[in-house]
Amino acid sequence: MVNIDPIEDYFKDPDRRAKLYLLMTGAMILSTILITIGAIIFILIVVGVI
């Protein structure tokens, strides 16, 4: 029985795996920065500075 899994075939190439790792890391860092900026703006609105 042959296991046909496109994700497993995609991850066999180390370059693709590294590219996906960098993309996921960048997305996590960007989302953290955006959440922090949003929280700061929300706090400033609640306090009445903005």
Secondary structure as UniProt FT lines:
FT   HELIX           6..11
FT   HELIX           14..47
//
